[in-house]
Amino acid sequence: MDREKEISEIVDFVERYKESMASQMVVSRILGDKGAKVNNETIDELKNRIVNAADDELEACYYIIK
């Protein structure tokens, strides 16, 4: 799958389902902060960092939301 499409779908999911366990898992994987609360600030940070995520991390996050 196209990397940009995966990133877009992951970010879109996290924005729509802030309270879900899947969103929490994605944010903690990408930001490296297991206690991070999913809010607008962390979503902005996620958007900035996810583009530099390793392919295997991106695939893991995509699998989590699907």
C-alpha positions as CSV (number, residue, x, y, z in Angstrom):
1,M,0.0,0.0,0.0
2,D,1.1,3.6,-0.7
3,R,2.8,5.1,2.4
4,E,1.0,8.4,2.1
5,K,-2.4,6.6,2.0
6,E,-1.5,4.6,5.1
7,I,-0.4,7.8,6.9
8,S,-3.6,9.5,5.9
9,E,-5.8,6.7,7.1
10,I,-4.0,6.3,10.4
11,V,-4.2,10.1,11.2
12,D,-7.9,10.2,10.0
13,F,-8.7,7.3,12.3
14,V,-7.0,8.8,15.3
15,E,-8.7,12.2,14.7
16,R,-12.2,10.5,14.5
17,Y,-11.7,8.1,17.4
18,K,-9.6,9.9,20.0
19,E,-11.0,7.8,22.9
20,S,-10.3,4.4,21.3
21,M,-7.7,2.0,22.5
22,A,-6.4,1.7,18.9
23,S,-5.8,5.5,18.8
24,Q,-4.0,5.4,22.1
25,M,-1.8,2.6,20.9
26,V,-0.9,4.4,17.7
27,V,0.0,7.6,19.5
28,S,2.1,5.8,22.1
29,R,4.0,3.9,19.4
30,I,4.8,7.0,17.2
31,L,5.4,9.4,20.1
32,G,7.0,7.0,22.4
33,D,4.9,8.2,25.3
34,K,2.6,5.4,26.7
35,G,0.8,7.9,28.9
36,A,0.1,10.5,26.2
37,K,-3.6,11.6,26.1
38,V,-5.0,11.7,22.6
39,N,-6.0,15.3,22.0
40,N,-5.5,18.0,19.4
41,E,-1.9,18.7,20.6
42,T,-0.8,15.1,20.4
43,I,-2.6,14.6,17.0
44,D,-0.5,17.6,15.7
45,E,2.6,15.9,17.0
46,L,1.5,12.6,15.5
47,K,1.1,14.3,12.1
48,N,4.6,15.7,12.3
49,R,6.3,12.5,13.4
50,I,4.5,9.8,11.5
51,V,6.0,10.9,8.2
52,N,9.4,9.9,9.6
53,A,8.3,6.6,11.1
54,A,10.0,3.4,9.9
55,D,8.0,1.3,7.4
56,D,7.5,-1.5,10.0
57,E,6.1,1.0,12.6
58,L,3.8,2.4,10.0
59,E,2.6,-1.0,9.0
60,A,2.0,-1.9,12.7
61,C,0.0,1.2,13.2
62,Y,-2.1,0.5,10.1
63,Y,-2.7,-3.0,11.3
64,I,-3.9,-1.6,14.7
65,I,-6.5,0.6,13.2
66,K,-7.8,-2.0,10.7
